[in-house]
Amino acid sequence: MAPLTPRETEILRLVGTGRSNTAIARTLVVSEATVKTHLARLMAKLGPLQPGAGGGGPRTRPG
């Protein structure tokens, strides 16, 4: 497995707190598209981020 970059680690920590992509983007002063890019790279390295596994993950709406 490739190591996580410092920014990927920061994004993962914020996702784990339950923040939305928009909130993460505002916190890090980046665009939401940048957050989504980091999340895609995280999932490529770690696999799907599961809610409840490791303190949280992306939240999706049912349906």
QUIBELJO-V18464 format. One record per helix or strand. SS is the DSSP state (H for helix, E for strand). FROM is the first residue (numbers start at 1). LEN is the number of residues. If there is no record, write none. Layout:
SS,FROM,LEN + SS,FROM,LEN
//
This chain:
H,6,11 + H,21,8 + H,32,15
//
